[in-house]
């Protein structure tokens, strides 16, 4: 079972939370793989506003529009939204630049195993974070149990914009001899939308079964 902890505004209302990270797979093709992450960020990243000699690659990428930060658009090549089916299994979820070049791709065959292995059963646990006087977490007793997912539901949610790519990738000491790369490729969804990914989502109070 996959257990997902996420920030919520109200612990008594688990769906009130913000974004939930579903999975963090690395790209399996495109410029990111073939030319390397340094070239990828050189082309599509941007300088950090406050930290010197740091270059970032971030921003919300959806199928609806081009991301203003990176000028890349998320697409589902080889997928038919009307039929809700993959038409070409050799393709995948892609980031395309303005020339149509594939900046990064996550092939369907790799994502399929990743998704079904981790999300066949999932529990979503809300939390509230307090940073002072020290970093502390409080977890809600009302959680959501999700089951009955299928990869097609995930792809449909991507196609409709409910699931989006929201990376946190950066290179520190860009001009130095040993630039330091921090990788985090993540697909996310709003807390209120997770029912789109499963056949059943049930809210339960874990204290009632103690």
N, C-alpha and C positions, 0 to 999 in steps of 0.2 A: 504494500500500500504506500502511496505517495502522500506525505503530510506537508501541507503548505501553510506556513504562518504568514500573515500579512497585516498591515496596519489598517485599523478600522476607526471610524469616528465615534461609533457607539457600540460597545460590546454586546448590548442587548439586541442589536440589529446587525447581524453578521454581514449582510449585503451592503452595508453603508460604507465599506472600506474603499480604498483607492485601487491603484494598479496591483495586479498579482503577476509575478514572474512564473510562467508556465514551464519553460525549459530554456536551456542555454547552450544549444548546439553550435559548434564552430562551422563556418561555411565549408563546403566540400568542393568548390570550384570557383571560377571567375578570377578576376584580378587579385583578390584577397589570397587565393591559393597559388596561382600560377606565377604571379609577379612578387608575391610576398606582402606581408602586412605593412611594411615600411612604405612601399610604393603605393599601396592602397590608401593609406592615410595621407601621403603626399598629394595624391590626386583628389581625394574626396573629403579630407579632413579640414580643420580650420584652427587657427591659433587660439589658445586659451586667452580669455579676456583679462585674467588677473595673475596667472602664473607664467613667468617668463620661460621661454624655451620649451614650451609644452604645446603639443598639437593634439586635438581631440577629434573623435568621430562619434557623434551622438545625434539625438533628435528622434522624434516619432516618425516612423515610416509606415505608411498604409497604402492600400491599393487605390485610395480615393484621389490622392494628389501627390505632387512632387514635394519632398522634404526641403524646406527653405534653407536649412543648415548645410546640407550635403548635395543638393540638386539631384538626388536619386529617388527613384520611384519603385515601390514594391509591386511585383507582378507574380502571377501564377501561370507560368508557361506550361502548356500541355494539360490544362485543366479547363473543363467546361462547366461553368456555373449553372447553366440551365439544366444540364443532365446531372449536376452534382457528382461528377466523376472525373478521374484522371484519364486523359486520352493519350498521353505519351509519358510512360513511366521513366523514361531516360532524362526527363527534365525535372523542374522543381520550382520552389519559391525563389525568386530572383530579385536582386537590386540592379536596376538598369540606369545608365547615365543618359544624358541628353542625346548622345550619338547612337544609343541602342546597345552599347557594349555592356556585358555582364560584369558588374563590379564584384558581385558575390552571388553564389547560388547554394541553396540547401537542397540536394537531390531528394526526390520523394522516397526513394528506396531506403535512404538513411534515416529520414525523419519518421517513416512509418514504424520502424522497429523501436526508435527512441520514444515515440509517443505512446504506443500501445503497451510497452514495457513499464512505463512510469505512471500511466494514468488509467489503467484498467479499473483501479479503485483509488480514490483520493479523498482525503479529509482536509477541509479548509478551516483553519483555526485563526480567529481574529485576535488582534493584540493592540495594546496602546503603549506607546513608548514615552518615558519621561527621562530627560537627560540631566536634570539637576535634582538633588545635589550630586548624584552619580547616575550613570546610565542604567535604567531599570525598565522591565517589561511586565505588563499585566496581561494575562490571557483570558479570553472570554470562555464561559462555560457552554455557551450556545455555539455549536459548530455546524458545518455543513458536510454531509457525507455524499459523495458523488460516485455514480457507477454507470456502466453501460456506455462508455465512450467508444467512438469509432474515429478512425483517421479522417474519414470523409467529413465528419462534423467539425474537426479542427480546420480543414481546408476551407470549408464553407464559411467558417467564422473569419478566416483570413481574407477571403474574397469579399466579404461584406464589411470589412473594416473593424470588426469586433476584436480580433486578435491583430496585434501590430508588432513591428520590430522596433525595439527601443534600446539600442546598444549603449554601452559605457566603455568605449575603447579610447586609449590615450597613449601617447609616447612622451616620456619625460627626457629631458636633456637631449633634445632633438639634434642640436648642432655639435654635441660632444662625441667623443670616440666610442662611448658605450651607451647609446640610447636605450632607455628602459621601457619595454612595452607592457601595458596592462590590458588584457583582453577580457571583454564580457559582451558576448552576443546573446541577446535575450528577446524572446517572444513573450508578450505580456497581454493581459486582458483586464478590463475593469471588473471589480468584484461583483457588481450587479449583473454582469453578463455571463457568468460561468455556466448557467443552465443551458446555454447554447451548445456546450461541449459534451453534454451527457444526456442519456435517456431519462435519468432520474437524479434529482438533487434533494436530499432530505435534511431538514434542520432539526437537530436534536440537542437536548440539554444533557451534557455528560454527567452532571451531578444527580440526575434523576435515576441513573443506572449504577450509582456508586454502591 
